[in-house]
């Protein structure tokens, strides 16, 4: 990752400073509730999930209409692939459409200076009965743990040759997962500007890493380097003692 944002050619440090200034100057009310969908019913809470304590710098938009349409077509074609399901497709189409709407309208993504926040709101699923509800998921991924943000562009089809892939897929790869995607929660589809999300996250990571190097004036950074130096000196002293003992043994053996 370079030192500047490819999409806007702003140095990483300036990008982070601008985001911080915007978050400080603007109240949390700037994160507005989402407008309800017009093509189907929904069950998810459309209010913004961010709290003032989250310190959100930027929220990233999902292409709601496009993603909902894609998931609806994918689910319907999945049923049509099984002939014994054909009679029920007209009956469950409304459920599939509304489930896709809840899935998309309930997904929120934002970043603070330290964390990436992924929220999936409580929603209906299956036949939209109470017993099929899916609970809310709130995932916090520390920026320091992010190895990379992989973006996969749309290509091919999702179900045989019937549903074109039209959504970008973003996978947040973390150190805890060995560089792989951080599970289903760390995989987001349908971002309007996935490159902007990657630029912001990697800029925050670079800024945090640059401020905590061995040459930093931060006391915590200095404490990290001190034990390592001390350990190396101890090992060298121990090796010297071992060599002296071996020399004495060799000399004593030759005298005998």
Secondary structure, DSSP 4 states (H G I P E B T S, - for coil): --SB-TTT--BHHHHHHHHHHHHHHS-GGGSPPPPPPSSS---S--S----GGG-EEEEE-B-HHHHHHHHHHHHHHHHHTSGGGHHHHHHHHHHHHHHHHHHHHTEEEEEESSEEEEEE--B--TT--GGG-B--EEEEEEGGGEEEEEEE---SBSSTTTSB----EEEEEETTTTTSB-TTTTEEE-BS-HHHHHHHHHHHHHHHHHTTSTT-S-HHHHHHHHHHHHHHHHHHHHHHHHHHHHHHHHHHHHH-
